[in-house]
Amino acid sequence: MAPSRQVTVFVFCAVFLAFSSARSYVNSDKTLEQKMREDVDLSQFYSLLENNPIANTTLTYRSVTVFAPANLAFQKYTGKVDDSLVLYHMTNSAQNLNQLGYYVSSELEGNPPLWITRQRTGVKDEIFVNNAKVLSQRSNLVYTNLNGRKQVLHIIEDVLEPVRSTNPDAPLYNPDAWTFLNQSENIDLDSHRIRSFRQRVQLMKKADIFKAEGRYTFFIPVDEGFQPPPRPEKIDEKVIDGHVIPREVLFTNAAQEEVEHETLAFTDMMKVTISFKTEHSLKGSKTYVKSHTIVGDANHAEGVVLAEIVKANIPVKNGVVHLIHRPLMVVDTTVTQFLESFKDREDGPLYKFYEVIRDTEGDFMDRITRMRDLTLFAPSNAAWLDSNLNNLMRDRSRIREILNMHLVEQRLTMDQIIQSNTNKHPLFKVPTLAPRKSLYFNVVHQGHNKTLTVEGGGVNATVIQPDIAATNGIVHIIDRVLGVPFTTVGRKLATDPMLNKTYQLGKTNNFNIQLDDTSKKFTYFVPRDFAWNRMEARFPSAHKKMFMKDYGYHVKQILERHLVVDDKPLTMQMLKKYSNESLTLPTIRDVLK
């Protein structure tokens, strides 16, 4: 009965947490105005409020919901602050968090909407207003003003920023995406211009999708992204559709990473999705969007196109606009040009990889440039932070060999690799440009998700961004530098999905513990999961017994016959030298010949 009680308690707690996080706290001792005046953490917001007569009148006579940024939000905020900003944080009705719909109308002139997003995390919702997260534990505070009107306070993490006109003679109130695009010269967009994309939208007669009522996410490339010259002509009707996500308003903080959203170009004949990805570094964070052309045609190549968001989260009447540094869906650069696009962008996803190529002063970039069909497995910036690489970086000859291990002379998309990794060919292998070095692939299935791993030079890496398309090949971003050992034999077993069954067996009688001893040199002949599966098919009874705890002693003896402890590890290259000789390897139990 004890387990049943535990489950019941857990379910009760989960329901209680979900309920309590949405509770309203009614305060009859003071008004909302008094609360904000006395709360030192709302002092900057209150100073704006007390200088705005419209806001003061609203608080005195009407029902209202206030989304108040804490002082820290103003310290982070780099936009324009004036007294009118407070009205963009107020609505004309009192609503607790549970009552908020897809949007509420603000009190700023033109009543532009504030977009509400709910993101499920565990047993409760995280709620965002535009790009600002609501601090649930400090929200749902209910007050009544002196005229008996209900008022609600929610505290938020960031200042809400409306669209601002730079031309006092042509003010903009609550523009939709087309008005935003058409009047962009009169809007504060920092130094960005979007005339080129507007011209293509007009030429392709696609303005209506930017005027449409409803909820949309729009991605608009800035003028700098329309180089080289042939690129503008590639922005046709389908590409424009591929820059719009219908039925969703996705602000960057509220959008889930790596979730693919269907665009207007997701049809019977073509399928294009967009997802978000944020890169973190010591210098800050950069958010990227990725268009994924799953099904293309003769004019629209399949694959991923990566674009940096250069100005995010611009709210409009029918959704949100993000300005991006280049058009999505357009595949018109070589792998070399793709890498070179990061040479001046230290926070770009492959800046460090390009820096290593440049500093090595070999012919690696020339080889990539000459190749007509290639696949490049490019380590991410984080992969190069591994301390094991410090000494290696001084050995240029070794670095050149390692770079070549990341290059394959054929196009390999993720789907092609997965299809090649079938039961008939359970370990797909391809040669690299490094002499006698190959890459081995494995696919890990977790529900509907598939994770691709690649092994080279004894290092297993995960493909964290597949299928970046180029005119002469494919780029996959991986999380490790291949060929540079970074872990112990024990950790290798624990993290390599192809060796999971041997790792689980090694837990018997604590066999695996010794494999993390860095004072010893191990050579471990490890059966892959495929070998165990084949044994299970041929000898099901014996296989079953090996994975039973009662046979742990025998399992340990078997594993000991696979493990050599010597003064140096034995690579395959060393073993091949002895292929024509009689060689005896002393394992922990018996010998191998």
Secondary structure, DSSP 8 states (H G I E B T S, - for coil): -HHHHHHHHHHHHHHHHHHHHT--EE--SS-HHHHHHH-GGGHHHHHHHHT-HHHHHHHHHS-EEEEEE-HHHHHH--S---GGGGGGGEESS---GGG--SEEEBSSTT--EEEEEEEEETTEEEEEETTEEB-GGG--EEEE-TTS-EEEEEEESS------BS-TTS--SS--HHHHHHTGGGB--TT---HHHHHHHHHTT-HHHHH-SS-EEEEEE-GGGG-STTGGGG--HHHHHTTEEET----TTTS-BT--EE-TT-SSS-EEEEEEEEEEETTEEEEEEEEEEEE-BTTB-SEEEEEEEEEEEEEETTEEEEEESS-SS-----HHHHHHTTTT-TTSTTHHHHHHHHHHTSSHHHHHHH-SSEEEEEE-TGGGG-GGGTTGGG-HHHHHHHHHTTEESS---HHHHHHHSSSSSSSEEEE-SSTT-EEEEEEEEETTEEEEEEEETTEEEEEEEEEEEETTEEEEEESS-TTS--S-HHHHHHH-GGGHHHHHHHTGGGGGGGGG-TTSEEEE----HHHHHHHHHH-HHHHHHHTSGGGHHHHHHHHHTTEEEESS---HHHHHHTTTS---EEBSSSEE-
